[in-house]
Amino acid sequence: MDAWSFHYDAIYNNPMIAVDAVLTVACGNPPETIRAIDKTVGQLVNFKGVDVATIGPSACVRVSELAEKGLAADDVDDGVLTLNGKDWTIISHEAIPAPTGEAGGELRLMLSEK
């Protein structure tokens, strides 16, 4: 286990930062409980070297947790994320790699109210 795994473990295991969410993917797999960081208020996203304020909501999940459940990044699009009691449609995703690569990083899920 590398230092970045410890970093992400500490963040995603902290109940003040991440919460349990239910991910239902469009490909028909059964719903999976995953840890997610709620960013549904909007945030700054780096786009071509410039920080841009998002209008839409998002959430972050760990790529490694998706992989443990047999899911790839592309599997989440058009799925549903139930986060803090609210259902969201996942309209797209963006990789947020760790310094060790995408597999050790996060996936930002762009959401739309269901």
Secondary structure, DSSP 8 states (H G I E B T S, - for coil): --HHHHHHHHHHH-TTT-EEEEEE-TT----EEEEEEEETT--EEEETTEEEE-SS-EEEEEHHHHHHTT--GGGSTT-EEEETTEEEEEEEEEEEEETTEEEEEEEEEEEEE-
